[in-house]
Amino acid sequence: MLTLHHLWLCPFSRKVRLCLREKGLDAELAVENVWERRESFLALNPAGQVPVLVDDGVALAESQAICEYLEEAYPSAGRTLLGLDATTRAEVRRLVLWFDLKFGREVTDNLVGEKLYKRLMGRGYPDSSAIRAGRQNLQYHLAYIGYLAERRNWLAGDTLSLADLAAAAHVSCVDYLGDVPWEDYPEAKAWYVRIKSRPAFRPLLADHIAGLPPPRHYADLDF
Ligand SMILES: N[C@@H](CCC(=O)N[C@@H](CS)C(=O)NCC(=O)O)C(=O)O
């Protein structure tokens, strides 16, 4: 029995949701309003952050540790999301960090953080200069995604990996807010269309945040 404590438009939770689905695993989703600092949640993860995966009573925290745990605990026949050899695994991990840390700080925090989480956490109003910086930074990240996707089948190599899931998790949060200039980045768009069309992505496209509807193209596979 798997339970994922998560938040809507949290890229780290989305990465784990995608990983679970790609591995054919079902988890019950439990929304955790992290800003409430509930004691029972802090007992699961003293850092007070989502995602937290509870697998048969054992709590796991940190999205990358969770994804790598799923790889080890639930190996899928003939498939891996981490890469078959040491070189590919190093590249997958480099790109996961690129998206979770660099894209996260330069883009997701400035857009999703400012537009959604600041309000939810009672930390004031969106800062328009941060939003401008997020949109500006997003452009070179989209160019980099396009550069990788043009040269490789998937971002880290021949097969779909956690690098694609991390990238798609962040990009999908920003896309929910309508901030992605897709028409200017056709190679990145072609990669996103491919990953968005995978069955594992469907539940993310069905997400709807009360009072913050996504733009029409968000759930459209042929946008
Ligand atoms: N490095 C962590 C980052 C998780 C994270 O930043 N989660 C955010 C929501 S997207 C959170 O729980 N923030 C609440 C807090 O930091 O107090 C991971 O990969 O799981």
The ligand as an SDF file (V2000), in Angstrom:
LIG
                    3D

 20 19  0  0  0  0  0  0  0  0999 V2000
   14.4910   18.7410   -2.2180 N   0  0  0  0  0  0  0  0  0  0  0  0
   13.1050   18.4820   -1.9300 C   0  0  0  0  0  0  0  0  0  0  0  0
   12.3110   19.7550   -2.2100 C   0  0  0  0  0  0  0  0  0  0  0  0
   10.8550   19.6010   -1.7950 C   0  0  0  0  0  0  0  0  0  0  0  0
   10.1490   20.9640   -1.7070 C   0  0  0  0  0  0  0  0  0  0  0  0
   10.7600   22.0420   -1.8270 O   0  0  0  0  0  0  0  0  0  0  0  0
    8.8250   20.9010   -1.4660 N   0  0  0  0  0  0  0  0  0  0  0  0
    8.0680   22.1240   -1.2550 C   0  0  0  0  0  0  0  0  0  0  0  0
    6.7550   22.0930   -2.0480 C   0  0  0  0  0  0  0  0  0  0  0  0
    7.0470   22.0260   -3.7820 S   0  0  0  0  0  0  0  0  0  0  0  0
    7.7050   22.2060    0.2160 C   0  0  0  0  0  0  0  0  0  0  0  0
    7.2740   21.2350    0.7970 O   0  0  0  0  0  0  0  0  0  0  0  0
    7.8970   23.3990    0.8080 N   0  0  0  0  0  0  0  0  0  0  0  0
    7.5770   23.6360    2.1820 C   0  0  0  0  0  0  0  0  0  0  0  0
    8.7770   24.0560    2.9800 C   0  0  0  0  0  0  0  0  0  0  0  0
    9.9040   24.0730    2.4510 O   0  0  0  0  0  0  0  0  0  0  0  0
    8.5760   24.3590    4.1620 O   0  0  0  0  0  0  0  0  0  0  0  0
   12.6140   17.3080   -2.7750 C   0  0  0  0  0  0  0  0  0  0  0  0
   13.1870   17.0690   -3.8540 O   0  0  0  0  0  0  0  0  0  0  0  0
   11.6940   16.5850   -2.3300 O   0  0  0  0  0  0  0  0  0  0  0  0
  1  2  1  0
  2  3  1  0
  2 18  1  0
  3  4  1  0
  4  5  1  0
  5  6  2  0
  5  7  1  0
  7  8  1  0
  8  9  1  0
  8 11  1  0
  9 10  1  0
 11 12  2  0
 11 13  1  0
 13 14  1  0
 14 15  1  0
 15 16  2  0
 15 17  1  0
 18 19  2  0
 18 20  1  0
M  END
$$$$
